[in-house]
């Protein structure tokens, strides 16, 4: 499969701090690809390199077959970029924002109006095109950002923490649009995220930690790499139960807002003994399949869900 983006031996440092360490990675054309990791993992530095905001220090990066070091201007013409911080002018209308952006791209007025109305229709913004952006909800503003980034129909769309600050309904609508772009336009879409559930929207995921690439595969393959079942326990005092479980049964476990999660092989007889021992302390328990959060914990012994305790 042809790669939209290739990295070979890419490293980057801010003075003495290594942000990326010898990253080698290929992103197939037409895929949805997530860069998953906690703050400080290197995903923002990698995003800034791919969007040509930073120049490579070592290693090779190519985008759409072009060298990032030698052909950054040509690469920019093939990119659509949506940054975490809003880049639309909130005092302008939706239409004015897209018009200004398109004129900077050098389109004729007639061609530009055709492109604007196409994207406004696709993102259900046609009835808001004359509204100022500062009157729109966060979800609608994000759609304006997407429409603007897609005016020139880029080969690669880069999204930095794209649902930051959106409510659950707006997030669901946003991902519906991303799936449509991926399926209908065969666009390569790369996004950074620290949310495991958002990485599930991708077809492939690269997991970063402390500047290093620790895993890269499809979500299903990463989940299947775990040979253990997951037992989730819920109790009124989760922290106290976690301490008892780990001390008494010597099992790897983590606590988050969903409960205590334990990894057990299918033939591990300690499960029944554990459930019997703590039956009086449990509110509920259930078995489940591993998710990407479990994969990260299995690889690193750490977790970074909001509110997690390790």
Order of alpha helices (4+ residues) and beta strands (2+ residues): beta-beta-beta-alpha-beta-beta-alpha-beta-alpha-alpha-alpha-beta-alpha-beta-alpha-beta-beta-alpha-beta-alpha-beta-beta-alpha-beta-alpha
